[in-house]
């Protein structure tokens, strides 16, 4: 027995000494680093800062492009079968788009907090550190601004999460959150670089901060906070951007968006953008869906040219009618044609003067994939950047703030700001302001075998295009549309419809040729002489006309009417600037037109206290058309929809969280 | 700089220590592999009475070919002998015949040396007491003589073997104690009384062991040792491996269900190699983490063991340790039960070469009929008459014409008759020093879906060697390669139900208008990979047969496992054992999408990758070293066993993968990935370590009171601040049948009450869950200024305070053996409570993180198990035995992460966008995990629910609850639980169970002469299954999509009795009881008929035995389930069980085989 014990003890000591090496149970990760040993170099700080930015991509890439109701009554989810979900304003607290956005925002805040806490660790140039600090502070404030506008009182968290158990955070009153936003943004304003020194609009610059400060202040001044003292501040910050002198509007409205689509920066107008990259066929996952979700629907295979689009967003006819016919923003913001899903899609234009039913079939055209440079343009993603702040917005914010400070008739500077936006909208900043304004149908014609093409030429200008949409049952023009007004016309250009007779030209038997008011069938193949056919019955004499032209029917005759924008007065009328109310009405309309589908409209309506009414009106407005289901979102709107519900994922895990009213 | 220097200096010592431990393991392995087998035992068959030694020696020479060296003198000193030996090993035979002779023997090379031993002569008792020759008659319980039974006198070197009449003669005194034993029977110990001496007669009846199995199986292998079954204090279930072996499967996972009470085994689907089998012991022990048991194979413990790496034929025994007493020795990792597997080792004796092989067929167990061309086209007209006219009639034909068209049956083309062939070859043998086993196996199956299947090759060597009386050593090496190939039928692109393969199998249209063309060849349609009539942008439909054929998807798994041990008998009672093990598994997944697949087709507008492919490698490498000391002491009639040990283990994982797109030459397939454009490259590496100390004491007081106490301390690197967990357990068993007061009747053979309580642990979380990682990865990047994106830093959150999850379990069991052990009952009640649950807990998103590991929540599993084994009939020609088991488990969530009262879950990945947000599962405090949540289906809206408008439309009556605004007659109606007139989220409720109420198995073995028949049934009762296929194939309105044949009986104004909604009549996003189906089933899992050729016939062939067999697996299943098979759970997680969408159907396998031994 004793022997056993001694032997056992000896062995045990031996074994324990082999195995009890303390380090054995201490392990270190092999394939990742930890937050404790990061933020030690300038490069690491920049990578961390990019992490703060990256949540912008997460938010704006897809769902914000028309699926979350941010367009309010401007556009609707374009699927008749959708009965539930955010697209039709039936929102549940487990809605992933809401909990996703909430998570992205607080994720960005956590990333910013970590960066701000550790920013001192790196050994680097203080100037550069200050810029990083400024951008991080601004982004955190921007994320809080997004939170407070969509959820109102939200937990204000300014330190990184240290423990997985100390996680219950109460809601902070919105006013307090706003105060922090202003504080952070104002500090950031002193730290970040001026726009004029930047090479891209992805990084935050001084103008972006100032413009956003104006936006935040306007929001505070409006509903639900009604802190009207903030109009002064809003004016101050917007004015600062204007007075900076660097910024100006791009003369061509549509070029602003083509630049975004083609990844060209125009910091004078487009001050801050969410950056997207690639077309989803790389491993970066940095691409977005701007124009893929909210574009002109196309699912054909020619992704080299046209680009896939789901066409998720249908445009409210109200928006179409809100534009003047000559307002160049209209036909860019609204896609006025549909594409068939063939390789070479058939383009079907909507009528020149659509009725409500017809106007309800438009989809968003602001981000046309056709203009993308990178191919293929598949559903997998694209690199089209999304605008977060444009100079025209700053101008309109200035006007709004300014007139609200005085609450009287607007100042000349405010009027000028609005006029600047309007003048650009009507192309008054462009060279060649003379354009084809409309086409007059002299004769609708008759008995055309198929839809003839329209050619507009001469008149000193270029670019005008028109198409006949459809023929009547007797083969005359039923509907046509001027698809491009062109520019630089000094006199009315010639409008030719179909195949127009030309001297000394070879025609094939069976061709249909027009001359003047008459339409002819070519009887046999041959060459024309210099004598045109003019017979209004039977066949022309081949001896005279070279070949026989058999009278067919009346030809379509069109005439172009041109306008000179130099002579067009698009400025605010004296009535519009006559009073505070009138001017505010103009500003609201102008924002509606200028900033459509830029994820701003719902916020505008909310701060003006008009959201629920506008949504309800949209339903009523769409009642009498067959696509009345577009009004579903409005039908389901109630007072609670001004805010989003606190997501269930937060409510069930945060003991101190409460739900928004009505949810 | 200083930091770097420190790191650099720290590195060598750090590595060195670990290296020493590794080296130690390797040396041990190497040393042991050097041992080889030298002699092969000879066998002797001889019997007779009073045989002179000389005659005996001649017989030995003749039978073994050995020379015998002896002296003449020896012949005079030896006594004649009576005995009977059948195929007895030579050493055993010599031992038997010379045990009461003054003769020493020695075997050297091929010679036997016999010598006279004076010392032994002296020990032969002088006639101090007069010895009486007693006739001992040994019979079995039926009274049949047992020739060859051995009778040994304790303490004397006296023994005898029973002759043909079952008689053995021994000279005995009163007070002598004799042991009577016979193979397959229980050993009986009898004290000779004066009565016996007087009568010169003793009759002994030996009872059969349980079910007549060999005595071997009465030894139960438990953690770090083995124990006699009757001395067990814990709850241990044993699998009848003979039965298990009969199933024609490549892994025992597929035949383990229903074999042991408390062991639940279920598969997600039927695809070979991709079954996704879940094994749980006594219920789900975790909410978000892996709840599978710990596997201990030949002493080596591993959590993520792949059962497929074992050949079912190589398995000697499987024991399931269920209660805390049994599992506590694995403390740290025993919380979810332990499955102890021993493989077959060599046995002393003649080498036995065995081949078994089988060939067979597989077929799908069930197809679901789809609508014929007429019904299909009729439906198309119902959906959109204008479009249907364009596609199907074009003014040339009518709907009626389609009655005469034979459509394409896609199911017939998609499913095929699979082929299975299995080959096993083994050589096992050895002598008293060395025992060896070499075996190899192959399994090939071309499964029931075109271009899917599995191939497995596996080989194994085991050698055990007794170096001397103190040292024994052995090594086992096992290698396997498993390749499964073909498209996963349930694979889905996030949000698109149409991307799953069965969608196209059932839904692809059976007919086109071209079928009317005289010269039409069906191949024109069946060879096209897309149906050009599909214009929907969200329909991913593809020709299922072409898609399956063109898919390249190979998963290769290579597993190398090697164990070695050395035992050293330090003293008579004290044994030291060291083991070293390595387990290495490599998984490789190669996928290539050529232009004939949806992913790679240029016709797919979403395809931006061209023809592309990817390769994934995952490697895991685990080594461990265990050292134990065992002390065994007999204290009179009692016995004490103490065992203590130390283990070290390190588990390493590595992975890397790459994807390349736009591969220029697709015909080269995956081999040419290098010529494509690299898309992503990923890599990962991690490891964890575990160090444990444990002790166990077993005290057996006269086999009446049995006590077991266990204590284990585990240190895990996963919990940096709380490394050590301490896990005690205790068990007590009372064999009341041994008590004097217990009635000694013929009826009760054994009765034992067991009680155990103990604590076990679990550490199954990520290796570094305690740390806050910062991931910097290309896939999360941001581009500034349109430059190539740079990866950004994404922080994660760790929980440094993580600690061991603990499970406390109480078990009360009762074992009863009746009627001569022909009826055996085991009853167990248990309660397992798991606390400090390691939970991937949801975090408030305001923290910036979605979830983090926490020790929160608590869970209870409570249950009852009943096992019954009976020998119903047993006589010379016919024998019938049955095994029955049933287990009930009730799972209750007691607590979730702080503040949460329920977890609501969706199916992930999102199987269909319209259901992306819909909740289907709820796990609520007070209820079990994974209950179904949804709406209660209340039939269909009928005409009388509507007011008719003047224009002929229908407007729902005001008092009827509505689903959305678009309700029409024939639409599905749900119960308005809150009576607010609108069916919305508030009307969802718990509608079904995800977990079964009870499961079990019933096995019957019949042997009649040379025939044997095994029938095995297995069932699961009480859970529901959500048949999501029904949402798509019974009422969806997708264009050109065929429906199940049952849809022809849909609601119409003329068929209002139907409960099948009209097309489009099921609103998207509503899960209801309509699609929820009873998932209970009773499966006729295995039937096997074998015929063993008569010995006489076999002898001529040179074989020692040959048998022929026919076996069927999954022959039929009795169930009410509406889908193909109720054993299904696609997109499975603990929280989302029993969802069925596009699962690979189960197959029925029938094989014919032969087994021959040489």
HADDOCK unambig.tbl for C-alpha pairs under 7 A between the chains (distance, minus, plus):
assign (segid A and resid 4 and name CA) (segid B and resid 571 and name CA) 6.71 0.50 0.50
assign (segid A and resid 4 and name CA) (segid B and resid 574 and name CA) 6.45 0.50 0.50
assign (segid A and resid 19 and name CA) (segid B and resid 648 and name CA) 6.82 0.50 0.50
assign (segid A and resid 24 and name CA) (segid B and resid 689 and name CA) 6.79 0.50 0.50
assign (segid A and resid 25 and name CA) (segid B and resid 689 and name CA) 5.69 0.50 0.50
assign (segid A and resid 25 and name CA) (segid B and resid 690 and name CA) 6.66 0.50 0.50
assign (segid A and resid 25 and name CA) (segid B and resid 716 and name CA) 6.23 0.50 0.50
assign (segid A and resid 25 and name CA) (segid B and resid 717 and name CA) 4.57 0.50 0.50
assign (segid A and resid 26 and name CA) (segid B and resid 717 and name CA) 5.74 0.50 0.50
assign (segid A and resid 27 and name CA) (segid B and resid 688 and name CA) 6.84 0.50 0.50
assign (segid A and resid 27 and name CA) (segid B and resid 717 and name CA) 6.24 0.50 0.50
assign (segid A and resid 29 and name CA) (segid B and resid 686 and name CA) 6.30 0.50 0.50
assign (segid A and resid 29 and name CA) (segid B and resid 768 and name CA) 6.73 0.50 0.50
assign (segid A and resid 30 and name CA) (segid B and resid 685 and name CA) 5.76 0.50 0.50
assign (segid A and resid 30 and name CA) (segid B and resid 686 and name CA) 5.75 0.50 0.50
assign (segid A and resid 31 and name CA) (segid B and resid 684 and name CA) 5.50 0.50 0.50
assign (segid A and resid 31 and name CA) (segid B and resid 685 and name CA) 5.54 0.50 0.50
assign (segid A and resid 31 and name CA) (segid B and resid 686 and name CA) 6.95 0.50 0.50
assign (segid A and resid 32 and name CA) (segid B and resid 773 and name CA) 6.35 0.50 0.50
assign (segid A and resid 32 and name CA) (segid B and resid 774 and name CA) 6.54 0.50 0.50
assign (segid A and resid 32 and name CA) (segid B and resid 775 and name CA) 6.25 0.50 0.50
assign (segid A and resid 33 and name CA) (segid B and resid 773 and name CA) 5.72 0.50 0.50
assign (segid A and resid 33 and name CA) (segid B and resid 774 and name CA) 5.51 0.50 0.50
assign (segid A and resid 34 and name CA) (segid B and resid 771 and name CA) 6.77 0.50 0.50
assign (segid A and resid 34 and name CA) (segid B and resid 772 and name CA) 5.36 0.50 0.50
assign (segid A and resid 34 and name CA) (segid B and resid 773 and name CA) 4.17 0.50 0.50
assign (segid A and resid 34 and name CA) (segid B and resid 774 and name CA) 5.03 0.50 0.50
assign (segid A and resid 35 and name CA) (segid B and resid 772 and name CA) 5.95 0.50 0.50
assign (segid A and resid 35 and name CA) (segid B and resid 773 and name CA) 6.04 0.50 0.50
assign (segid A and resid 35 and name CA) (segid B and resid 774 and name CA) 5.57 0.50 0.50
assign (segid A and resid 35 and name CA) (segid B and resid 795 and name CA) 6.73 0.50 0.50
assign (segid A and resid 47 and name CA) (segid B and resid 792 and name CA) 5.00 0.50 0.50
assign (segid A and resid 47 and name CA) (segid B and resid 793 and name CA) 5.64 0.50 0.50
assign (segid A and resid 48 and name CA) (segid B and resid 792 and name CA) 6.15 0.50 0.50
assign (segid A and resid 48 and name CA) (segid B and resid 793 and name CA) 4.86 0.50 0.50
assign (segid A and resid 50 and name CA) (segid B and resid 782 and name CA) 6.41 0.50 0.50
assign (segid A and resid 50 and name CA) (segid B and resid 792 and name CA) 5.40 0.50 0.50
assign (segid A and resid 51 and name CA) (segid B and resid 792 and name CA) 4.70 0.50 0.50
assign (segid A and resid 51 and name CA) (segid B and resid 793 and name CA) 5.14 0.50 0.50
assign (segid A and resid 51 and name CA) (segid B and resid 794 and name CA) 6.01 0.50 0.50
assign (segid A and resid 54 and name CA) (segid B and resid 781 and name CA) 6.90 0.50 0.50
assign (segid A and resid 54 and name CA) (segid B and resid 782 and name CA) 5.70 0.50 0.50
assign (segid A and resid 83 and name CA) (segid B and resid 964 and name CA) 6.21 0.50 0.50
assign (segid A and resid 95 and name CA) (segid B and resid 917 and name CA) 6.35 0.50 0.50
assign (segid A and resid 96 and name CA) (segid B and resid 917 and name CA) 6.74 0.50 0.50
assign (segid A and resid 103 and name CA) (segid B and resid 845 and name CA) 5.21 0.50 0.50
assign (segid A and resid 103 and name CA) (segid B and resid 848 and name CA) 6.65 0.50 0.50
assign (segid A and resid 106 and name CA) (segid B and resid 845 and name CA) 6.55 0.50 0.50
assign (segid A and resid 106 and name CA) (segid B and resid 846 and name CA) 5.23 0.50 0.50
assign (segid A and resid 106 and name CA) (segid B and resid 847 and name CA) 6.81 0.50 0.50
assign (segid A and resid 106 and name CA) (segid B and resid 848 and name CA) 4.94 0.50 0.50
assign (segid A and resid 107 and name CA) (segid B and resid 848 and name CA) 3.97 0.50 0.50
assign (segid A and resid 107 and name CA) (segid B and resid 849 and name CA) 6.55 0.50 0.50
assign (segid A and resid 110 and name CA) (segid B and resid 847 and name CA) 6.89 0.50 0.50
assign (segid A and resid 110 and name CA) (segid B and resid 848 and name CA) 5.16 0.50 0.50
assign (segid A and resid 111 and name CA) (segid B and resid 795 and name CA) 6.98 0.50 0.50
assign (segid A and resid 161 and name CA) (segid B and resid 847 and name CA) 5.74 0.50 0.50
assign (segid A and resid 164 and name CA) (segid B and resid 799 and name CA) 6.26 0.50 0.50
assign (segid A and resid 164 and name CA) (segid B and resid 852 and name CA) 6.94 0.50 0.50
assign (segid A and resid 167 and name CA) (segid B and resid 844 and name CA) 6.87 0.50 0.50
assign (segid A and resid 167 and name CA) (segid B and resid 847 and name CA) 6.64 0.50 0.50
assign (segid A and resid 200 and name CA) (segid B and resid 785 and name CA) 5.05 0.50 0.50
assign (segid A and resid 202 and name CA) (segid B and resid 784 and name CA) 5.69 0.50 0.50
assign (segid A and resid 202 and name CA) (segid B and resid 785 and name CA) 6.47 0.50 0.50
assign (segid A and resid 203 and name CA) (segid B and resid 784 and name CA) 6.99 0.50 0.50
assign (segid A and resid 263 and name CA) (segid B and resid 786 and name CA) 6.57 0.50 0.50
assign (segid A and resid 275 and name CA) (segid B and resid 783 and name CA) 6.31 0.50 0.50
assign (segid A and resid 275 and name CA) (segid B and resid 784 and name CA) 6.64 0.50 0.50
assign (segid A and resid 276 and name CA) (segid B and resid 783 and name CA) 6.78 0.50 0.50
assign (segid A and resid 277 and name CA) (segid B and resid 783 and name CA) 6.33 0.50 0.50
assign (segid A and resid 277 and name CA) (segid B and resid 786 and name CA) 6.41 0.50 0.50
assign (segid A and resid 281 and name CA) (segid B and resid 608 and name CA) 5.63 0.50 0.50
assign (segid A and resid 281 and name CA) (segid B and resid 609 and name CA) 6.06 0.50 0.50
assign (segid A and resid 282 and name CA) (segid B and resid 679 and name CA) 5.34 0.50 0.50
assign (segid A and resid 283 and name CA) (segid B and resid 679 and name CA) 5.12 0.50 0.50
assign (segid A and resid 283 and name CA) (segid B and resid 680 and name CA) 5.13 0.50 0.50
assign (segid A and resid 283 and name CA) (segid B and resid 778 and name CA) 6.73 0.50 0.50
assign (segid A and resid 283 and name CA) (segid B and resid 779 and name CA) 5.72 0.50 0.50
assign (segid A and resid 284 and name CA) (segid B and resid 778 and name CA) 5.30 0.50 0.50
assign (segid A and resid 284 and name CA) (segid B and resid 779 and name CA) 4.51 0.50 0.50
assign (segid A and resid 284 and name CA) (segid B and resid 780 and name CA) 6.41 0.50 0.50
assign (segid A and resid 284 and name CA) (segid B and resid 781 and name CA) 5.92 0.50 0.50
assign (segid A and resid 284 and name CA) (segid B and resid 789 and name CA) 6.77 0.50 0.50
assign (segid A and resid 285 and name CA) (segid B and resid 779 and name CA) 5.44 0.50 0.50
assign (segid A and resid 285 and name CA) (segid B and resid 780 and name CA) 6.44 0.50 0.50
assign (segid A and resid 285 and name CA) (segid B and resid 781 and name CA) 6.93 0.50 0.50
assign (segid A and resid 286 and name CA) (segid B and resid 781 and name CA) 5.95 0.50 0.50
assign (segid A and resid 286 and name CA) (segid B and resid 782 and name CA) 5.85 0.50 0.50
assign (segid A and resid 299 and name CA) (segid B and resid 537 and name CA) 6.30 0.50 0.50
assign (segid A and resid 300 and name CA) (segid B and resid 605 and name CA) 6.93 0.50 0.50
assign (segid A and resid 301 and name CA) (segid B and resid 605 and name CA) 5.20 0.50 0.50
assign (segid A and resid 376 and name CA) (segid B and resid 608 and name CA) 6.93 0.50 0.50
assign (segid A and resid 378 and name CA) (segid B and resid 605 and name CA) 6.46 0.50 0.50
assign (segid A and resid 378 and name CA) (segid B and resid 606 and name CA) 5.49 0.50 0.50
assign (segid A and resid 378 and name CA) (segid B and resid 608 and name CA) 6.44 0.50 0.50
assign (segid A and resid 379 and name CA) (segid B and resid 606 and name CA) 5.45 0.50 0.50
assign (segid A and resid 380 and name CA) (segid B and resid 606 and name CA) 6.51 0.50 0.50
assign (segid A and resid 649 and name CA) (segid B and resid 844 and name CA) 6.59 0.50 0.50
assign (segid A and resid 650 and name CA) (segid B and resid 844 and name CA) 4.74 0.50 0.50
assign (segid A and resid 650 and name CA) (segid B and resid 845 and name CA) 5.96 0.50 0.50
assign (segid A and resid 652 and name CA) (segid B and resid 899 and name CA) 6.32 0.50 0.50
assign (segid A and resid 652 and name CA) (segid B and resid 900 and name CA) 5.18 0.50 0.50
assign (segid A and resid 653 and name CA) (segid B and resid 842 and name CA) 6.85 0.50 0.50
assign (segid A and resid 653 and name CA) (segid B and resid 843 and name CA) 6.15 0.50 0.50
assign (segid A and resid 653 and name CA) (segid B and resid 844 and name CA) 5.14 0.50 0.50
assign (segid A and resid 653 and name CA) (segid B and resid 898 and name CA) 6.97 0.50 0.50
assign (segid A and resid 653 and name CA) (segid B and resid 899 and name CA) 5.61 0.50 0.50
assign (segid A and resid 653 and name CA) (segid B and resid 900 and name CA) 5.77 0.50 0.50
assign (segid A and resid 654 and name CA) (segid B and resid 844 and name CA) 5.54 0.50 0.50
assign (segid A and resid 654 and name CA) (segid B and resid 899 and name CA) 6.95 0.50 0.50
assign (segid A and resid 655 and name CA) (segid B and resid 899 and name CA) 5.88 0.50 0.50
